[in-house]
């Protein structure tokens, strides 16, 4: 691509709403992807760490 091609590109304004995000998440889940929020992911990591520490403490 050269500068002339870049100048001829048309752009479109897109409004993102909560409903459109929900629709994308539903579509991704239908296609087999897992969507987790960062907070729940951190909580899961902490839970597994504490569970592992408890098991190691019981074994030692």
Backbone as ProteinMPNN parsed JSONL, in Angstrom:
{"seq_chain_A": "XXXXXXXXXXXXXXXXXXXXXXXXXXXXXXXXXXXXXXXXXXXXXXXXXXXXXXXXXXXX", "coords_chain_A": {"N_chain_A": [[0.843, -1.19, 0.0], [0.435, 2.205, -0.716], [0.702, 5.783, -0.125], [-1.453, 6.971, -1.514], [-3.354, 4.929, -1.623], [-3.907, 4.636, 1.098], [-5.14, 7.07, 1.659], [-7.559, 6.781, 0.421], [-9.067, 5.09, 1.908], [-12.078, 4.328, 3.459], [-13.687, 5.201, 6.464], [-15.654, 4.156, 9.279], [-17.812, 5.221, 11.833], [-18.225, 3.624, 14.91], [-20.474, 2.676, 17.363], [-20.173, 1.454, 20.561], [-21.972, -0.529, 22.659], [-23.361, -1.818, 25.736], [-25.023, -3.911, 25.104], [-24.062, -4.733, 22.615], [-21.556, -5.716, 23.314], [-22.328, -7.829, 24.967], [-23.562, -9.417, 23.025], [-21.352, -10.133, 21.46], [-19.88, -11.621, 23.33], [-21.634, -13.747, 23.792], [-21.64, -14.879, 21.246], [-18.939, -15.654, 21.025], [-18.822, -17.532, 23.12], [-20.594, -19.454, 22.12], [-19.048, -20.425, 20.09], [-17.111, -21.848, 21.398], [-15.197, -20.544, 22.954], [-13.82, -19.408, 26.076], [-14.849, -16.965, 28.281], [-13.654, -14.95, 30.736], [-13.734, -12.679, 33.434], [-11.127, -10.416, 34.469], [-10.956, -10.11, 37.298], [-12.261, -12.393, 38.325], [-10.571, -14.285, 37.326], [-8.151, -13.749, 38.694], [-9.068, -14.28, 41.279], [-9.572, -17.005, 41.064], [-6.955, -17.973, 40.646], [-5.77, -17.283, 43.119], [-7.339, -18.834, 44.841], [-6.653, -21.464, 44.001], [-3.927, -21.389, 44.642], [-4.013, -21.122, 47.455], [-5.331, -23.499, 48.078], [-3.451, -25.382, 47.189], [-1.325, -24.704, 48.898], [-2.451, -25.381, 51.331], [-2.745, -28.154, 51.061], [-0.039, -28.882, 50.753], [0.898, -28.044, 53.235], [-0.464, -29.85, 54.886], [0.662, -32.23, 54.136], [3.323, -31.958, 54.859]], "CA_chain_A": [[0.0, 0.0, 0.0], [1.141, 3.484, -0.719], [-0.057, 6.864, 0.507], [-2.717, 7.19, -2.216], [-4.292, 3.899, -1.185], [-4.303, 4.935, 2.473], [-6.04, 8.221, 1.676], [-8.854, 6.402, -0.134], [-9.753, 4.185, 2.82], [-13.247, 4.903, 4.118], [-13.843, 4.765, 7.853], [-17.021, 4.17, 9.787], [-17.907, 5.383, 13.281], [-18.914, 2.498, 15.526], [-20.876, 2.895, 18.745], [-20.126, 0.225, 21.339], [-22.904, -0.499, 23.777], [-23.312, -3.018, 26.568], [-25.719, -4.976, 24.384], [-23.195, -5.261, 21.557], [-20.527, -6.515, 23.981], [-22.994, -9.067, 25.36], [-23.77, -10.223, 21.826], [-20.053, -10.698, 21.087], [-19.535, -12.646, 24.317], [-22.492, -14.907, 23.513], [-21.149, -15.479, 20.005], [-17.68, -16.33, 21.331], [-19.127, -18.723, 23.93], [-21.193, -20.451, 21.223], [-17.973, -20.986, 19.266], [-16.208, -22.637, 22.211], [-14.24, -19.755, 23.721], [-14.199, -19.124, 27.456], [-14.691, -15.553, 28.603], [-13.653, -14.703, 32.171], [-13.313, -11.34, 33.818], [-9.828, -10.474, 35.154], [-11.107, -10.281, 38.741], [-12.565, -13.796, 38.605], [-9.366, -15.048, 37.008], [-7.246, -13.587, 39.84], [-9.66, -14.992, 42.406], [-9.354, -18.431, 40.824], [-5.536, -18.245, 40.897], [-5.539, -17.212, 44.568], [-7.987, -19.998, 45.43], [-5.827, -22.642, 43.728], [-2.692, -21.252, 45.403], [-4.314, -21.438, 48.849], [-5.635, -24.926, 48.138], [-2.163, -26.078, 47.078], [-0.556, -24.452, 50.12], [-3.076, -26.174, 52.388], [-2.38, -29.57, 50.834], [1.399, -29.022, 51.056], [1.033, -27.937, 54.696], [-0.964, -31.072, 55.494], [1.606, -33.312, 53.83], [4.608, -31.709, 55.545]], "C_chain_A": [[0.883, 1.246, 0.0], [0.231, 4.553, -0.114], [-1.402, 7.121, -0.174], [-3.767, 6.169, -1.784], [-4.797, 4.179, 0.225], [-5.279, 6.094, 2.549], [-7.436, 7.856, 1.186], [-9.625, 5.443, 0.771], [-10.901, 4.929, 3.498], [-13.343, 4.344, 5.529], [-15.298, 4.902, 8.268], [-16.959, 4.352, 11.296], [-18.734, 4.235, 13.841], [-19.216, 2.856, 16.971], [-20.893, 1.552, 19.458], [-21.045, 0.395, 22.538], [-22.747, -1.784, 24.579], [-23.973, -4.191, 25.855], [-24.844, -5.575, 23.295], [-22.063, -6.106, 22.155], [-21.114, -7.854, 24.415], [-23.191, -9.992, 24.161], [-22.456, -10.864, 21.371], [-19.646, -11.815, 22.045], [-20.355, -13.906, 24.079], [-22.003, -15.629, 22.267], [-19.84, -16.235, 20.252], [-17.914, -17.591, 22.149], [-19.737, -19.823, 23.071], [-20.133, -21.133, 20.36], [-16.894, -21.68, 20.089], [-15.163, -21.862, 22.991], [-14.749, -19.539, 25.128], [-13.882, -17.662, 27.747], [-14.755, -15.413, 30.12], [-13.171, -13.288, 32.427], [-11.983, -11.447, 34.556], [-9.95, -10.708, 36.652], [-11.382, -11.741, 39.084], [-11.363, -14.682, 38.304], [-8.36, -14.946, 38.149], [-7.763, -14.339, 41.056], [-9.436, -16.489, 42.271], [-7.895, -18.804, 41.097], [-5.224, -18.255, 42.395], [-6.143, -18.43, 45.262], [-7.151, -21.258, 45.215], [-4.505, -22.589, 44.487], [-2.923, -21.634, 46.866], [-4.64, -22.92, 49.033], [-4.355, -25.754, 48.068], [-1.328, -25.897, 48.323], [-1.124, -25.255, 51.277], [-2.711, -27.654, 52.259], [-0.907, -29.787, 51.165], [1.615, -28.942, 52.557], [0.56, -29.195, 55.398], [-0.003, -32.228, 55.266], [2.921, -33.17, 54.579], [4.361, -31.69, 57.007]], "O_chain_A": [[1.931, 1.298, 0.643], [-0.87, 4.257, 0.35], [-2.382, 7.451, 0.494], [-4.935, 6.513, -1.601], [-5.977, 3.984, 0.515], [-6.156, 6.106, 3.412], [-8.401, 8.552, 1.504], [-10.731, 5.029, 0.424], [-10.716, 6.018, 4.041], [-13.108, 3.157, 5.755], [-16.063, 5.665, 7.68], [-16.148, 3.714, 11.968], [-19.802, 3.911, 13.321], [-18.333, 3.284, 17.714], [-21.555, 0.616, 19.008], [-20.911, 1.335, 23.322], [-22.077, -2.721, 24.145], [-23.531, -5.333, 25.988], [-24.873, -6.785, 23.07], [-21.658, -7.104, 21.56], [-20.477, -8.894, 24.254], [-23.01, -11.204, 24.269], [-22.451, -12.018, 20.943], [-19.124, -12.843, 21.614], [-19.825, -15.014, 24.156], [-21.957, -16.858, 22.239], [-19.658, -17.339, 19.739], [-17.276, -18.614, 21.903], [-19.434, -21.0, 23.268], [-20.303, -22.282, 19.951], [-15.861, -22.067, 19.541], [-14.311, -22.474, 23.637], [-15.957, -19.492, 25.36], [-12.775, -17.191, 27.485], [-15.78, -15.716, 30.731], [-12.307, -12.772, 31.718], [-11.725, -12.459, 35.207], [-9.136, -11.429, 37.228], [-10.802, -12.273, 40.031], [-11.163, -15.709, 38.953], [-7.771, -15.955, 38.536], [-6.988, -14.963, 41.782], [-9.143, -17.167, 43.256], [-7.626, -19.837, 41.711], [-4.504, -19.127, 42.88], [-5.531, -18.995, 46.169], [-6.96, -22.038, 46.148], [-4.007, -23.623, 44.932], [-2.133, -22.376, 47.451], [-4.262, -23.52, 50.039], [-4.199, -26.722, 48.812], [-0.68, -26.844, 48.768], [-0.374, -25.757, 52.113], [-2.407, -28.314, 53.253], [-0.562, -30.785, 51.798], [2.428, -29.687, 53.104], [1.134, -29.575, 56.419], [0.127, -33.108, 56.117], [3.562, -34.171, 54.899], [5.293, -31.498, 57.788]]}, "name": "protein", "num_of_chains": 1, "seq": "XXXXXXXXXXXXXXXXXXXXXXXXXXXXXXXXXXXXXXXXXXXXXXXXXXXXXXXXXXXX"}
